[in-house]
Amino acid sequence: MDIVMPKMGESVNEGTIIKWYKKKGDFVKRDEIIFEISTDKVDTEIPSSEEGILSEILVGEQETVEVGTVVARISNAKGENSANKETHSESIKEVKEDEIVKENKIDVNREIQENTKTDAGFLSPLVINIAKKENISYEDLNKIKGTGLDGRISKKDLLLFIDNRKPEQKKSGTAETINRKETPKNSVLSSADTEVIPMNNIRIKIMQHMINSRDTSVHVNALIEADMGKIYNFISNRKDEFIKSEGIKLTYMPFIADAVIKALKEFSLVNSTIEGTNIYKKKYINLGIAVAVEPNGLIVPNIKNAGEKNITGLAKSIQDLALRARTKKLTPDDITDGTFSITNYGIFGTIFGTPIINQPEVAILGVGAVIKKPVVIEVDGNDSIAIKPIMSITLAHDHRLIDGMLGGKFLKFIKDVLENFNPNNF
């Protein structure tokens, strides 16, 4: 049976194999995790749809291929190829049209190999497509030293070759031998004082996403402080009871999420996206919660129809998303179609920050650590100093749509909801 690169969302056209959990010749059980992939939408572990022997691995770790590309093959226990006896899985059927294209590309690959003096080795459809678009000649392909499985040319190898060509070569496609070093998979010391660490796929995607957001939205930040005293006391008094009744820990986040949802209902323009000169105001609220993933990743899954949940429901949804994000169980649906996001850098002790908007949304709320501070309060007309648990809240908003007045009102509304929390309404 052919194991293909699965389609992990409508707009996902390729995936990168991050890790193989099985080696060639290993026995694989049905639904056992066989490899891990990374796309521009989500990282996830892929289970085997069949039981048998992993007879071939065609795409190595850190190689990027198109959806529908065969990455491995599984034979039955007797070593016979079960692909001749059984129909492919639903995931293969979904990319039937891609397979027709792939077969044509394999013919091109065969033609390339037959017309070169030296064999360029196996070329994936993705590599062939890039080579054709960039006018890479047969001779050029033979000169590239592949770093993929069995020395195959990967997408990374080809792009590095293209970047290192002289300007005139990029236009004409003429061949010239280049000297390059293989990109190391692990960190290496380049000198006594410098360590060169290649970015992993997650870090590259985050970098590209942040640059896109910076270049798209006109970021403006507004800051306000909220007295979390009533919520602080409620959590302190009810946390043990909540764990026993609901099985989860009660934190500030569901209260913040509830206040944000109320604010989005009151100021619905903040729950919008911009396409060209049109504003798309959403009637539903899919609330994104940023989750830090070790060692250095970040993903923003969202709670679908969050406006229909109470604080307890939000607490359960937040814990579920965080758990699945850290165990790589999220689906593309979990991280698409968000309408507004919250990022909690306060969990790391940070007091306040200036977050970057999660495209294509128009605003993001950043919450800092709750810290006890001396504040001035008025009692019976007299000013006095009291110690209060204070939280800084930052709203980063897109000034193309949200001006200072709307941003300020939105923040003030959240502050008022948090400060006037009524335990009887919990």
Stockholm file with secondary structure:
# STOCKHOLM 1.0

chainA/1-426         MDIVMPKMGESVNEGTIIKWYKKKGDFVKRDEIIFEISTDKVDTEIPSSEEGILSEILVGEQETVEVGTVVARISNAKGENSANKETHSESIKEVKEDEIVKENKIDVNREIQENTKTDAGFLSPLVINIAKKENISYEDLNKIKGTGLDGRISKKDLLLFIDNRKPEQKKSGTAETINRKETPKNSVLSSADTEVIPMNNIRIKIMQHMINSRDTSVHVNALIEADMGKIYNFISNRKDEFIKSEGIKLTYMPFIADAVIKALKEFSLVNSTIEGTNIYKKKYINLGIAVAVEPNGLIVPNIKNAGEKNITGLAKSIQDLALRARTKKLTPDDITDGTFSITNYGIFGTIFGTPIINQPEVAILGVGAVIKKPVVIEVDGNDSIAIKPIMSITLAHDHRLIDGMLGGKFLKFIKDVLENFNPNNF
#=GR chainA/1-426 SS CEEECCCCSTTCCEEEEEEESSCTTCEECTTCEEEEEECSSCEEEEECSSCEEEEEECSCTTCEEETTCEEEEEECTTSCBGGGTSCCCHHHHHTHHHHHHHHHHHHHHHHHHHTSSSCCCCCCHHHHHHHHHTTCCHHHHHHCCCCSGGGCCCHHHHHHHHHHSCHHHHHHCCCCCCCCCCCCSSCEESSSSCEECCCCHHHHHHHHHHHHHHHHSCEEEEEEEEECHHHHHHHHHHHHHHHHHHSSCCCSHHHHHHHHHHHHHHSGGGSEEEETTEEEECSSCCEEECEEETTTEEECCEETTGGGCCHHHHHHHHHHHHHHHHTTCCCGGGGSSCCEEEEEGGGGTCCCCCCCCCTTBSEEEEECCCEEEEEEEEETTEEEEEEEEEEEEEEEEETTTCCHHHHHHHHHHHHHHHHTCCGGGC
#=GC SS_cons         CEEECCCCSTTCCEEEEEEESSCTTCEECTTCEEEEEECSSCEEEEECSSCEEEEEECSCTTCEEETTCEEEEEECTTSCBGGGTSCCCHHHHHTHHHHHHHHHHHHHHHHHHHTSSSCCCCCCHHHHHHHHHTTCCHHHHHHCCCCSGGGCCCHHHHHHHHHHSCHHHHHHCCCCCCCCCCCCSSCEESSSSCEECCCCHHHHHHHHHHHHHHHHSCEEEEEEEEECHHHHHHHHHHHHHHHHHHSSCCCSHHHHHHHHHHHHHHSGGGSEEEETTEEEECSSCCEEECEEETTTEEECCEETTGGGCCHHHHHHHHHHHHHHHHTTCCCGGGGSSCCEEEEEGGGGTCCCCCCCCCTTBSEEEEECCCEEEEEEEEETTEEEEEEEEEEEEEEEEETTTCCHHHHHHHHHHHHHHHHTCCGGGC
//
